């Protein structure tokens, strides 16, 4: 009697990000999800502008011959 073949199905585990988004979808309404994503995008943009300001300040100070007090 031939041995019965067994098929093992392997599926990738969901990423942490994917899992969090799925939980977020269950817990929050569409409007709240959009608001949270917009708020986070705003935070990231504020951080980018702050880095740009510091870099511009360093460039201006270097061009004028002064050294930055922060460095």
Residue pairs with C-beta under 8 A, 6 or more apart in sequence:
14 22
24 33
24 36
25 33
28 36
54 70
57 68
58 68
58 71
61 67
61 68
